[in-house]
Amino acid sequence: MQHGIRRIVLDVLKLRDPPLPELAMHLSSMPNIEGVNISLVEIDQNTESVKIAIEGNDINIKQIQELMKDHGAVIHSIDEVAVGKKIVTI
Amino acid sequence: MEIMREFLGKVRLYLQITHIGGIVRRYFVMNGFDGSMTALGVILGAWIVGVENPNIVVMTGLGACLALGVSGFFGAYITEKAERRRHLKNLEDAILTNLEDSLHKDATTFAPAFASLINGLSPVLMAITSLSPFLLAMAGLVPIWTSYTASLALTLATLFMLGVYLGRVAQENVLLYGIQMLTAGVVIAVIVFILGGA
């Protein structure tokens, strides 16, 4: 059975608005996503650098990229991806 | 119902992104105050010269306040649009990306429209409140002299309520704010009565 992407960690630069809870809620309401964790790395006058961890089943990266773009956020890098039956941590 | 909830959620998000709540509050009170004062001036002036036709009072007051409303609408729209465009460009510079297809662009379009609507409607709303006793007089339900008294009381009450609202915004003594606004109305009344030699 194919599981697709089950966990992904992104390094994101976002505008300060909408705030983190709003972005987290919108991400978690996407299909196939079971949980979201956003942690603040750095804060500037207009922007925030954040680490976003998303867990789910068969996560669609394209949809996440679209939502980020819509919310004025840019994915700098994909720092971690977990696929398969079991989530393997390093 | 679902569409309505979605729409309100979007509006809330746009308000959050643009931080326009405070600006709109200012617009509402400032232009609402202008509307009330203009209506008050018209009503007192008509009272002093003894206008007995309620149509004249209503049309003069409404005409003046509609002009205020239209001017408020366009003034706020152009000003806010320019400010929002500038802000969007600053955000694009900060994040080094184009925000053309983002919530921020939509919010930038929404904010001037919302602010101008509030700025345009508030004086008209206040004027209609002040002039409503004359509408009753037009329908022949009350004598015009009762309308003058009722209208004066309504306008002063509106000014007081605007002050109370500001007091609540400032989280300070609402009564004090109400009295401050009321004073402006009383000053106009005194000046008009003195000018009219009453």
Chai-1 contact restraints between the chains, C-beta under 6 A:
chainA,res_idxA,chainB,res_idxB,connection_type,confidence,min_distance_angstrom,max_distance_angstrom,comment,restraint_id
A,L15,B,L91,contact,1.0,0.0,6.0,A-B,restraint_1
A,L15,B,I95,contact,1.0,0.0,6.0,A-B,restraint_2
A,D17,B,I17,contact,1.0,0.0,6.0,A-B,restraint_3
A,P18,B,I17,contact,1.0,0.0,6.0,A-B,restraint_4
A,N46,B,L91,contact,1.0,0.0,6.0,A-B,restraint_5
A,N46,B,A94,contact,1.0,0.0,6.0,A-B,restraint_6
A,T47,B,A94,contact,1.0,0.0,6.0,A-B,restraint_7
A,T47,B,I95,contact,1.0,0.0,6.0,A-B,restraint_8
A,D70,B,S102,contact,1.0,0.0,6.0,A-B,restraint_9
A,D70,B,L103,contact,1.0,0.0,6.0,A-B,restraint_10
A,H71,B,L103,contact,1.0,0.0,6.0,A-B,restraint_11
A,G72,B,L99,contact,1.0,0.0,6.0,A-B,restraint_12
A,G72,B,S102,contact,1.0,0.0,6.0,A-B,restraint_13
A,G72,B,H104,contact,1.0,0.0,6.0,A-B,restraint_14
A,V74,B,T97,contact,1.0,0.0,6.0,A-B,restraint_15
